[in-house]
Amino acid sequence: MRIGLFATCLGDTLFPEAVKSTAVLLARLGHDVVFPPGQTCCGQMHVNTGYQREPVPLVRNFADQFGDASIDAVVMPSGSCAGSVRHQHEIVAERYGDAALRAGVAIVKAKTYELSEFLVDVLDVDDVGAYFPHRVTYHPTCHSLRMLHVGDKPLKLLRAVDSIDLVELPEADSCCGFGGTFAVKNAETSTAMLQDKMRNIATTKADVCTAGDSSCLMHIGGGLSRIRSGTRTLHLAQILSATRTSPYVPTEAVR
């Protein structure tokens, strides 16, 4: 299968390892991973903040970059961006686009997936050959849980990882408090929600808290680092891409 990899803004600028790990994993499973060089932001942050007309050029560019018929599927390490492409792009195109944009959006929407749902639903695989000998807890992000309805697909993948110690996160489906610009506009509420999330993570005594969105991990990881919790955050793709021959090495160990 020829897969178009979408990096996302956060992946491109702050968390490139999550994007690289996604490419490594998909290639290891035998697929041809391509990276359309003209890709940009999907426009999610504009729509979420109430600016639906402004992202029209971004939506059009996404459809142009990934609409190529030679690309069988579009995969991204982000439930929120996948949700934007599958739901928000259609809204933007219907309200402010032309017929060509609406057609392009429909084509791309039909083949766009968040990483875990692509692995489980499309490739029909639970065990990707990963090895991760660490204590891990999983935070289901809001967009993946409520917009994409990925359910327990990430957990299915994690349970199949060799040597992992997977522990349940109390009140897992509670929001971490990020929500993009919500964390800026409603800082006190966001911080209170984050504190609840961190308390629940602390009860697991996990080495790693993982999720399918770098944005939520950035928010949670920032909080955990400030209180020196000892728990690091790591994208799901980085766990799934690690193997016995190419294991995950914490950043501190590299320096």
Helices and strands as residue ranges (DSSP letters): E 2-5, H 9-13, H 16-28, E 32-34, H 44-48, H 56-66, E 73-76, H 79-83, I 84-88, H 89-96, H 99-109, E 112-114, H 115-117, I 118-122, E 135-138, H 142-142, I 143-147, H 153-159, E 165-167, H 182-185, H 187-204, E 208-211, H 214-226, E 232-235, H 236-241, H 251-254
